[in-house]
Structure formats: structure tokens, C-alpha cells
Amino acid sequence: MIFNLKEHIQLLIDIKQSLKLSIIIIGLLNALPLAASPDQDQAAFRKYYQHVFPKLKLADYANGVYAIDKIARQSWSAIEEFPPYEPAIEQGKKLFNTPFANGRHYADCFANKGLGIANGYPKWGKSQGEVITLAKAINDCRARQQEPALAYEKSDMINILAYMAYASRGKPINVTIPKDDQRALAAYEQGKAFYYQRKGQLNFSCTTCHVQNAGKKLRSEILSASLGHTNNWPTYRLKWGEIGSLHRRFAECLTQIKAKPLPEQSVEFRNLEYFLSYMGNGVPVTGPSTRK
Ligand code: HEC
């Protein structure tokens, strides 16, 4: 595999320097229970970030890195005044309200006609035995209405997600792990394991950057906390020049550490989203959003 060695080494040096500063915090981090219940995980997760960012309230994490990077926040606020994701909401609304060939609508597939419900996803699908993200629920709906699936990374899917997120804005994430189905807890545990597992040529886990080094600079970028990582999607990224999904961002972070990216809506990514969303319960939906 070809990669830029100089860049690779610089990245390692940057991270090592950051790590030195966080030795005290790592002590705390080790206190994170590994074999704990989801509620214990959530409490430990929040306690850790409270310690690192004592001024932030839970809802502040909705703004990702802009909750902690005051300088970047200014230019971000200016972009949000004329948001580049607006056409996606409009297009999504149109698609959402267009009847299927059988005359039915997306609204027929969801509670409350599909409005104000995005904060309840991902859900545990008992009959399917897997985690159902909102994107997957949209395709499951289409299948029930005899419509072909939408490609997860393409604009129709992203635009519908943008509209449904918009219709749920301000609602706190409210993801549940049903106790009457052990498979739900197993999926959560798999998502959690993925999050803590070291991967790629750099041998980093998600926690290396977003827990141990949250708030620290990695080259020109300050690293966000994982708390609230699932509430702002889909997101228009200036770097992408378009609006894209949470799983696309997961894949990009894996690529950054020279690990193999997984496809959108793979079981691993859905389980990861389940875990992260549970950690972020209570953070309000802000999607669609913009990020650098
Ligand atoms: C080498 C450091 C690094 C690692 C490891 C890493 N990321 Fe990131 N991640 C970044 C940077 C840099 C950004 C952009 C700035 C920010 O929001 O933190 C980012 C952004 C994100 C965002 C977008 C946040 C938002 O508000 O839009 C998500 C979600 C995310 N990462 C998830 C993950 C997950 C899940 C993993 C583990 C599979 C991971 N990251 C591993 C560096 C990393």
C-alpha cells in the first residue's frame, strides 16, 4: 500500500505529543468500566467528558468540535446563516412526499407519519434481529412498498435523511436497548468493542482521538468529543463539497488511521452507531448540519 511516510510519521509525533499532555486524564479513562451495563457505560462516558470540559452542558455537544473550538465556531456560525444543506432539505421533502407506484407514502411506514421521529433511531429490530438505523428503515419501507432500495451514499437517500432529521430538530436523542432481547445488548456490545478496538497501521482506536485527545489539536484540527457524534447527520462537509452520512464520516476516520473502511450500513457501522447514539442520549438533534 502506498502512503505518505512523512505524513504518517508526523501524525504519530503529533499524537504522541498530545498524549503526553493527557497522562492524567488517561488515569481517569482507565476507570471506564469495560464490562458494564449500557447505563454504567453512559454515566462513565459523561463523567469523563465533564471532567475534561467542565463548562459544557450535555446539549452543547450537539455542535461537535465547535462546542470546544471557539475560533472555528465563528466561521461555522457564519456558514450556518446561509446553510449549504438547505437544498437537501427541500429535495428530501419532495421525495418524502412523492407517492410510491402503489400510491402509498413514506409517511405510511413510520410512526407520526415519519415526522419528529429521527431521534429514536437507531432502533433494535426484533423481527429482523439487527440494528435498524433510519437509513435502513427507509429502505425497509421501500421494500415493503415494492420499491427498489436507494443507494446509501447517493443523494436521494441523504436528502430524505436530511428532511427527516430537520423535522426532528431539537428533539433529544432517545435510543433504547430493549431488555427482553439479549441480541440487542450483544449488538450494543459489538459496537462498543469496535469503538475501543485499535485498528489500522497507526494502531489507533476511536478513543485515541475522540476520548484521550478530545479538545487537543491534531495538526490544524481540534478533536471533538464522541459524545453527540450521531446527532448532526447528515452533514454538509466543506471538505466533501456536499452533504453526506455519518457512516461516510466513520469510514473517513478509519481511512485516516490507515484502517480498512467499511461500507455504509454494514453491520459493524450500524452497531457502532447504536453504541454511540446510546452514549449521546439526551443530546438534541441538529441535523442536517455543516462541518469543516
Ligand atoms: C487520528 C485521529 C482520529 C481517529 C483515530 C478517529 N477520528 Fe473521528 N475525527 C477525527 C478528526 C480530526 C475529525 C474532525 C474534527 C472533529 O470533529 O473531531 C473527526 C470527526 C469525527 C466525526 C464527526 C463529528 C461531527 O461533529 O461531525 C465522527 C462521527 C467521528 N470522527 C467518528 C470516529 C469514529 C467512530 C472513530 C473510530 C472508528 C474515529 N472517529 C476515529 C480524527 C479521528
Residues whose N, C-alpha, C, O or C-beta is under 5 A from the ligand:
A	BS01	HEC	G64 V65 F204 S205 C206 C209 E221 I222 L223 S224 H229 R249 F250 C253 I257 R291
